[in-house]
């Protein structure tokens, strides 16, 4: 990728980076119930890794 990133491309990359993070820990009991222990990454909407899947930026 180029050294200078156009602001619109940079915004797309930032958004994609935010989407792949784990959900906050307090959302787990809200979604799955109080007794269920689930990893917060289980209900993240977009599953993407910088190695596996590329984005069209």
PyMOL Python script that loads the backbone (N, CA, C, O; Angstrom):
from pymol import cmd

cmd.read_pdbstr("""\
ATOM      1  N   UNK A   1       0.843  -1.173   0.000  1.00  0.00           N
ATOM      2  CA  UNK A   1       0.000   0.000   0.000  1.00  0.00           C
ATOM      3  C   UNK A   1       0.887   1.235   0.000  1.00  0.00           C
ATOM      4  O   UNK A   1       2.021   1.203   0.479  1.00  0.00           O
ATOM      5  N   UNK A   2       0.357   2.315  -0.541  1.00  0.00           N
ATOM      6  CA  UNK A   2       1.139   3.536  -0.673  1.00  0.00           C
ATOM      7  C   UNK A   2       1.487   4.129   0.698  1.00  0.00           C
ATOM      8  O   UNK A   2       0.817   3.861   1.695  1.00  0.00           O
ATOM      9  N   UNK A   3       2.521   4.916   0.720  1.00  0.00           N
ATOM     10  CA  UNK A   3       2.923   5.568   1.962  1.00  0.00           C
ATOM     11  C   UNK A   3       1.874   6.603   2.366  1.00  0.00           C
ATOM     12  O   UNK A   3       1.511   6.710   3.538  1.00  0.00           O
ATOM     13  N   UNK A   4       1.390   7.366   1.376  1.00  0.00           N
ATOM     14  CA  UNK A   4       0.365   8.362   1.640  1.00  0.00           C
ATOM     15  C   UNK A   4      -1.001   7.747   1.390  1.00  0.00           C
ATOM     16  O   UNK A   4      -1.289   7.297   0.281  1.00  0.00           O
ATOM     17  N   UNK A   5      -1.839   7.726   2.413  1.00  0.00           N
ATOM     18  CA  UNK A   5      -3.176   7.153   2.275  1.00  0.00           C
ATOM     19  C   UNK A   5      -4.186   8.282   2.144  1.00  0.00           C
ATOM     20  O   UNK A   5      -4.204   9.212   2.951  1.00  0.00           O
ATOM     21  N   UNK A   6      -5.019   8.192   1.130  1.00  0.00           N
ATOM     22  CA  UNK A   6      -6.063   9.177   0.934  1.00  0.00           C
ATOM     23  C   UNK A   6      -7.025   9.101   2.119  1.00  0.00           C
ATOM     24  O   UNK A   6      -7.293   8.007   2.616  1.00  0.00           O
ATOM     25  N   UNK A   7      -7.551  10.240   2.582  1.00  0.00           N
ATOM     26  CA  UNK A   7      -8.416  10.229   3.776  1.00  0.00           C
ATOM     27  C   UNK A   7      -9.626   9.298   3.671  1.00  0.00           C
ATOM     28  O   UNK A   7     -10.014   8.677   4.661  1.00  0.00           O
ATOM     29  N   UNK A   8     -10.224   9.196   2.481  1.00  0.00           N
ATOM     30  CA  UNK A   8     -11.396   8.330   2.353  1.00  0.00           C
ATOM     31  C   UNK A   8     -11.011   6.856   2.475  1.00  0.00           C
ATOM     32  O   UNK A   8     -11.744   6.063   3.067  1.00  0.00           O
ATOM     33  N   UNK A   9      -9.868   6.500   1.916  1.00  0.00           N
ATOM     34  CA  UNK A   9      -9.388   5.116   2.048  1.00  0.00           C
ATOM     35  C   UNK A   9      -9.045   4.814   3.498  1.00  0.00           C
ATOM     36  O   UNK A   9      -9.319   3.725   4.002  1.00  0.00           O
ATOM     37  N   UNK A  10      -8.443   5.790   4.156  1.00  0.00           N
ATOM     38  CA  UNK A  10      -8.071   5.605   5.549  1.00  0.00           C
ATOM     39  C   UNK A  10      -9.315   5.398   6.417  1.00  0.00           C
ATOM     40  O   UNK A  10      -9.304   4.576   7.333  1.00  0.00           O
ATOM     41  N   UNK A  11     -10.381   6.140   6.130  1.00  0.00           N
ATOM     42  CA  UNK A  11     -11.629   5.978   6.875  1.00  0.00           C
ATOM     43  C   UNK A  11     -12.199   4.579   6.693  1.00  0.00           C
ATOM     44  O   UNK A  11     -12.699   3.986   7.649  1.00  0.00           O
ATOM     45  N   UNK A  12     -12.131   4.044   5.472  1.00  0.00           N
ATOM     46  CA  UNK A  12     -12.624   2.681   5.222  1.00  0.00           C
ATOM     47  C   UNK A  12     -11.813   1.651   6.001  1.00  0.00           C
ATOM     48  O   UNK A  12     -12.362   0.694   6.547  1.00  0.00           O
ATOM     49  N   UNK A  13     -10.486   1.862   6.047  1.00  0.00           N
ATOM     50  CA  UNK A  13      -9.628   0.940   6.789  1.00  0.00           C
ATOM     51  C   UNK A  13      -9.907   1.015   8.285  1.00  0.00           C
ATOM     52  O   UNK A  13      -9.894  -0.006   8.973  1.00  0.00           O
ATOM     53  N   UNK A  14     -10.160   2.219   8.791  1.00  0.00           N
ATOM     54  CA  UNK A  14     -10.449   2.398  10.213  1.00  0.00           C
ATOM     55  C   UNK A  14     -11.758   1.704  10.569  1.00  0.00           C
ATOM     56  O   UNK A  14     -11.850   1.036  11.599  1.00  0.00           O
ATOM     57  N   UNK A  15     -12.770   1.860   9.718  1.00  0.00           N
ATOM     58  CA  UNK A  15     -14.060   1.227   9.975  1.00  0.00           C
ATOM     59  C   UNK A  15     -13.916  -0.292   9.966  1.00  0.00           C
ATOM     60  O   UNK A  15     -14.489  -0.970  10.819  1.00  0.00           O
ATOM     61  N   UNK A  16     -13.165  -0.829   9.021  1.00  0.00           N
ATOM     62  CA  UNK A  16     -12.970  -2.275   8.946  1.00  0.00           C
ATOM     63  C   UNK A  16     -12.228  -2.778  10.174  1.00  0.00           C
ATOM     64  O   UNK A  16     -12.504  -3.877  10.656  1.00  0.00           O
ATOM     65  N   UNK A  17     -11.292  -1.991  10.686  1.00  0.00           N
ATOM     66  CA  UNK A  17     -10.565  -2.377  11.892  1.00  0.00           C
ATOM     67  C   UNK A  17     -11.455  -2.400  13.116  1.00  0.00           C
ATOM     68  O   UNK A  17     -11.297  -3.255  13.988  1.00  0.00           O
ATOM     69  N   UNK A  18     -12.399  -1.457  13.188  1.00  0.00           N
ATOM     70  CA  UNK A  18     -13.331  -1.421  14.325  1.00  0.00           C
ATOM     71  C   UNK A  18     -14.302  -2.591  14.290  1.00  0.00           C
ATOM     72  O   UNK A  18     -14.695  -3.109  15.335  1.00  0.00           O
ATOM     73  N   UNK A  19     -14.690  -3.006  13.087  1.00  0.00           N
ATOM     74  CA  UNK A  19     -15.699  -4.068  12.966  1.00  0.00           C
ATOM     75  C   UNK A  19     -15.159  -5.426  13.412  1.00  0.00           C
ATOM     76  O   UNK A  19     -15.933  -6.294  13.816  1.00  0.00           O
ATOM     77  N   UNK A  20     -13.855  -5.619  13.345  1.00  0.00           N
ATOM     78  CA  UNK A  20     -13.305  -6.940  13.648  1.00  0.00           C
ATOM     79  C   UNK A  20     -12.965  -7.111  15.118  1.00  0.00           C
ATOM     80  O   UNK A  20     -12.550  -8.195  15.529  1.00  0.00           O
ATOM     81  N   UNK A  21     -13.134  -6.057  15.926  1.00  0.00           N
ATOM     82  CA  UNK A  21     -12.797  -6.178  17.344  1.00  0.00           C
ATOM     83  C   UNK A  21     -13.821  -7.036  18.078  1.00  0.00           C
ATOM     84  O   UNK A  21     -14.933  -7.251  17.596  1.00  0.00           O
ATOM     85  N   UNK A  22     -13.428  -7.520  19.246  1.00  0.00           N
ATOM     86  CA  UNK A  22     -14.374  -8.241  20.090  1.00  0.00           C
ATOM     87  C   UNK A  22     -15.470  -7.303  20.546  1.00  0.00           C
ATOM     88  O   UNK A  22     -15.280  -6.090  20.635  1.00  0.00           O
ATOM     89  N   UNK A  23     -16.622  -7.890  20.834  1.00  0.00           N
ATOM     90  CA  UNK A  23     -17.695  -7.114  21.431  1.00  0.00           C
ATOM     91  C   UNK A  23     -17.333  -6.829  22.887  1.00  0.00           C
ATOM     92  O   UNK A  23     -16.523  -7.558  23.459  1.00  0.00           O
ATOM     93  N   UNK A  24     -17.908  -5.789  23.509  1.00  0.00           N
ATOM     94  CA  UNK A  24     -17.635  -5.525  24.922  1.00  0.00           C
ATOM     95  C   UNK A  24     -18.096  -6.685  25.798  1.00  0.00           C
ATOM     96  O   UNK A  24     -19.084  -7.351  25.489  1.00  0.00           O
ATOM     97  N   UNK A  25     -17.379  -6.923  26.886  1.00  0.00           N
ATOM     98  CA  UNK A  25     -17.675  -8.086  27.743  1.00  0.00           C
ATOM     99  C   UNK A  25     -19.065  -8.020  28.348  1.00  0.00           C
ATOM    100  O   UNK A  25     -19.665  -9.060  28.618  1.00  0.00           O
ATOM    101  N   UNK A  26     -19.600  -6.805  28.570  1.00  0.00           N
ATOM    102  CA  UNK A  26     -20.905  -6.692  29.226  1.00  0.00           C
ATOM    103  C   UNK A  26     -22.057  -7.031  28.292  1.00  0.00           C
ATOM    104  O   UNK A  26     -23.195  -7.142  28.747  1.00  0.00           O
ATOM    105  N   UNK A  27     -21.793  -7.200  26.994  1.00  0.00           N
ATOM    106  CA  UNK A  27     -22.873  -7.577  26.070  1.00  0.00           C
ATOM    107  C   UNK A  27     -23.150  -9.072  26.093  1.00  0.00           C
ATOM    108  O   UNK A  27     -24.187  -9.514  25.599  1.00  0.00           O
ATOM    109  N   UNK A  28     -22.232  -9.863  26.663  1.00  0.00           N
ATOM    110  CA  UNK A  28     -22.403 -11.321  26.667  1.00  0.00           C
ATOM    111  C   UNK A  28     -23.630 -11.739  27.469  1.00  0.00           C
ATOM    112  O   UNK A  28     -24.473 -12.448  26.918  1.00  0.00           O
ATOM    113  N   UNK A  29     -23.788 -11.345  28.740  1.00  0.00           N
ATOM    114  CA  UNK A  29     -25.005 -11.746  29.456  1.00  0.00           C
ATOM    115  C   UNK A  29     -26.261 -11.127  28.853  1.00  0.00           C
ATOM    116  O   UNK A  29     -27.344 -11.705  28.948  1.00  0.00           O
ATOM    117  N   UNK A  30     -26.125  -9.965  28.240  1.00  0.00           N
ATOM    118  CA  UNK A  30     -27.280  -9.315  27.624  1.00  0.00           C
ATOM    119  C   UNK A  30     -27.806 -10.144  26.458  1.00  0.00           C
ATOM    120  O   UNK A  30     -29.017 -10.231  26.253  1.00  0.00           O
ATOM    121  N   UNK A  31     -26.910 -10.745  25.704  1.00  0.00           N
ATOM    122  CA  UNK A  31     -27.322 -11.496  24.523  1.00  0.00           C
ATOM    123  C   UNK A  31     -27.590 -12.974  24.829  1.00  0.00           C
ATOM    124  O   UNK A  31     -28.581 -13.532  24.357  1.00  0.00           O
ATOM    125  N   UNK A  32     -26.713 -13.610  25.616  1.00  0.00           N
ATOM    126  CA  UNK A  32     -26.789 -15.061  25.807  1.00  0.00           C
ATOM    127  C   UNK A  32     -27.414 -15.479  27.128  1.00  0.00           C
ATOM    128  O   UNK A  32     -27.696 -16.661  27.324  1.00  0.00           O
ATOM    129  N   UNK A  33     -27.638 -14.538  28.037  1.00  0.00           N
ATOM    130  CA  UNK A  33     -28.188 -14.893  29.340  1.00  0.00           C
ATOM    131  C   UNK A  33     -27.113 -14.829  30.408  1.00  0.00           C
ATOM    132  O   UNK A  33     -25.918 -14.852  30.111  1.00  0.00           O
ATOM    133  N   UNK A  34     -27.553 -14.749  31.657  1.00  0.00           N
ATOM    134  CA  UNK A  34     -26.626 -14.500  32.762  1.00  0.00           C
ATOM    135  C   UNK A  34     -25.689 -15.676  33.031  1.00  0.00           C
ATOM    136  O   UNK A  34     -24.513 -15.461  33.323  1.00  0.00           O
ATOM    137  N   UNK A  35     -26.176 -16.900  32.941  1.00  0.00           N
ATOM    138  CA  UNK A  35     -25.363 -18.053  33.311  1.00  0.00           C
ATOM    139  C   UNK A  35     -24.436 -18.549  32.223  1.00  0.00           C
ATOM    140  O   UNK A  35     -23.551 -19.359  32.499  1.00  0.00           O
ATOM    141  N   UNK A  36     -24.606 -18.098  31.016  1.00  0.00           N
ATOM    142  CA  UNK A  36     -23.846 -18.634  29.889  1.00  0.00           C
ATOM    143  C   UNK A  36     -22.522 -17.915  29.762  1.00  0.00           C
ATOM    144  O   UNK A  36     -22.476 -16.687  29.694  1.00  0.00           O
ATOM    145  N   UNK A  37     -21.441 -18.684  29.731  1.00  0.00           N
ATOM    146  CA  UNK A  37     -20.123 -18.072  29.563  1.00  0.00           C
ATOM    147  C   UNK A  37     -19.678 -18.244  28.119  1.00  0.00           C
ATOM    148  O   UNK A  37     -19.369 -19.351  27.677  1.00  0.00           O
ATOM    149  N   UNK A  38     -19.649 -17.147  27.402  1.00  0.00           N
ATOM    150  CA  UNK A  38     -19.318 -17.158  25.982  1.00  0.00           C
ATOM    151  C   UNK A  38     -18.228 -16.124  25.747  1.00  0.00           C
ATOM    152  O   UNK A  38     -18.199 -15.081  26.400  1.00  0.00           O
ATOM    153  N   UNK A  39     -17.353 -16.414  24.831  1.00  0.00           N
ATOM    154  CA  UNK A  39     -16.292 -15.475  24.486  1.00  0.00           C
ATOM    155  C   UNK A  39     -16.891 -14.264  23.773  1.00  0.00           C
ATOM    156  O   UNK A  39     -17.758 -14.434  22.916  1.00  0.00           O
ATOM    157  N   UNK A  40     -16.455 -13.048  24.103  1.00  0.00           N
ATOM    158  CA  UNK A  40     -17.032 -11.857  23.466  1.00  0.00           C
ATOM    159  C   UNK A  40     -16.836 -11.807  21.954  1.00  0.00           C
ATOM    160  O   UNK A  40     -17.582 -11.124  21.254  1.00  0.00           O
ATOM    161  N   UNK A  41     -15.841 -12.521  21.452  1.00  0.00           N
ATOM    162  CA  UNK A  41     -15.625 -12.527  20.005  1.00  0.00           C
ATOM    163  C   UNK A  41     -16.654 -13.344  19.250  1.00  0.00           C
ATOM    164  O   UNK A  41     -16.707 -13.299  18.021  1.00  0.00           O
ATOM    165  N   UNK A  42     -17.481 -14.098  19.987  1.00  0.00           N
ATOM    166  CA  UNK A  42     -18.464 -14.946  19.325  1.00  0.00           C
ATOM    167  C   UNK A  42     -19.557 -14.145  18.631  1.00  0.00           C
ATOM    168  O   UNK A  42     -20.078 -14.573  17.601  1.00  0.00           O
ATOM    169  N   UNK A  43     -19.908 -12.996  19.177  1.00  0.00           N
ATOM    170  CA  UNK A  43     -20.980 -12.245  18.520  1.00  0.00           C
ATOM    171  C   UNK A  43     -20.503 -10.911  17.954  1.00  0.00           C
ATOM    172  O   UNK A  43     -21.206  -9.902  18.002  1.00  0.00           O
ATOM    173  N   UNK A  44     -19.281 -10.942  17.416  1.00  0.00           N
ATOM    174  CA  UNK A  44     -18.808  -9.825  16.624  1.00  0.00           C
ATOM    175  C   UNK A  44     -19.350 -10.012  15.212  1.00  0.00           C
ATOM    176  O   UNK A  44     -19.325 -11.122  14.681  1.00  0.00           O
ATOM    177  N   UNK A  45     -19.837  -8.939  14.604  1.00  0.00           N
ATOM    178  CA  UNK A  45     -20.539  -9.091  13.330  1.00  0.00           C
ATOM    179  C   UNK A  45     -19.626  -9.562  12.207  1.00  0.00           C
ATOM    180  O   UNK A  45     -19.943 -10.533  11.519  1.00  0.00           O
ATOM    181  N   UNK A  46     -18.505  -8.892  12.015  1.00  0.00           N
ATOM    182  CA  UNK A  46     -17.628  -9.204  10.888  1.00  0.00           C
ATOM    183  C   UNK A  46     -16.432  -9.997  11.388  1.00  0.00           C
ATOM    184  O   UNK A  46     -15.697  -9.531  12.259  1.00  0.00           O
ATOM    185  N   UNK A  47     -16.231 -11.185  10.847  1.00  0.00           N
ATOM    186  CA  UNK A  47     -15.072 -11.995  11.194  1.00  0.00           C
ATOM    187  C   UNK A  47     -14.065 -11.869  10.055  1.00  0.00           C
ATOM    188  O   UNK A  47     -14.256 -12.443   8.983  1.00  0.00           O
ATOM    189  N   UNK A  48     -13.003 -11.123  10.290  1.00  0.00           N
ATOM    190  CA  UNK A  48     -12.015 -10.927   9.249  1.00  0.00           C
ATOM    191  C   UNK A  48     -10.654 -10.760   9.896  1.00  0.00           C
ATOM    192  O   UNK A  48     -10.532 -10.128  10.945  1.00  0.00           O
ATOM    193  N   UNK A  49      -9.643 -11.320   9.277  1.00  0.00           N
ATOM    194  CA  UNK A  49      -8.273 -11.158   9.735  1.00  0.00           C
ATOM    195  C   UNK A  49      -7.461 -10.520   8.621  1.00  0.00           C
ATOM    196  O   UNK A  49      -7.746 -10.733   7.442  1.00  0.00           O
ATOM    197  N   UNK A  50      -6.475  -9.758   8.976  1.00  0.00           N
ATOM    198  CA  UNK A  50      -5.661  -9.094   7.975  1.00  0.00           C
ATOM    199  C   UNK A  50      -4.884 -10.100   7.126  1.00  0.00           C
ATOM    200  O   UNK A  50      -4.483  -9.800   6.002  1.00  0.00           O
ATOM    201  N   UNK A  51      -4.672 -11.322   7.690  1.00  0.00           N
ATOM    202  CA  UNK A  51      -3.970 -12.340   6.901  1.00  0.00           C
ATOM    203  C   UNK A  51      -4.909 -13.080   5.959  1.00  0.00           C
ATOM    204  O   UNK A  51      -4.593 -13.287   4.787  1.00  0.00           O
ATOM    205  N   UNK A  52      -6.068 -13.476   6.482  1.00  0.00           N
ATOM    206  CA  UNK A  52      -6.966 -14.347   5.726  1.00  0.00           C
ATOM    207  C   UNK A  52      -7.714 -13.613   4.618  1.00  0.00           C
ATOM    208  O   UNK A  52      -7.549 -13.935   3.441  1.00  0.00           O
ATOM    209  N   UNK A  53      -8.523 -12.645   4.981  1.00  0.00           N
ATOM    210  CA  UNK A  53      -9.439 -12.030   4.040  1.00  0.00           C
ATOM    211  C   UNK A  53      -9.093 -10.563   3.854  1.00  0.00           C
ATOM    212  O   UNK A  53      -8.973  -9.820   4.828  1.00  0.00           O
ATOM    213  N   UNK A  54      -8.934 -10.155   2.628  1.00  0.00           N
ATOM    214  CA  UNK A  54      -8.611  -8.762   2.333  1.00  0.00           C
ATOM    215  C   UNK A  54      -9.899  -7.973   2.120  1.00  0.00           C
ATOM    216  O   UNK A  54     -10.944  -8.535   1.794  1.00  0.00           O
ATOM    217  N   UNK A  55      -9.802  -6.656   2.313  1.00  0.00           N
ATOM    218  CA  UNK A  55     -10.960  -5.788   2.073  1.00  0.00           C
ATOM    219  C   UNK A  55     -10.664  -4.940   0.845  1.00  0.00           C
ATOM    220  O   UNK A  55      -9.509  -4.687   0.504  1.00  0.00           O
ATOM    221  N   UNK A  56     -11.726  -4.510   0.197  1.00  0.00           N
ATOM    222  CA  UNK A  56     -11.548  -3.675  -0.998  1.00  0.00           C
ATOM    223  C   UNK A  56     -11.415  -2.232  -0.541  1.00  0.00           C
ATOM    224  O   UNK A  56     -12.410  -1.539  -0.330  1.00  0.00           O
ATOM    225  N   UNK A  57     -10.184  -1.793  -0.392  1.00  0.00           N
ATOM    226  CA  UNK A  57      -9.947  -0.424   0.086  1.00  0.00           C
ATOM    227  C   UNK A  57      -9.405   0.438  -1.017  1.00  0.00           C
ATOM    228  O   UNK A  57      -9.144   1.621  -0.804  1.00  0.00           O
TER     229      UNK A  57
END
""", "prot")
cmd.dss("prot")
cmd.show_as("cartoon", "prot")
cmd.util.cbc("prot")
cmd.orient("prot")
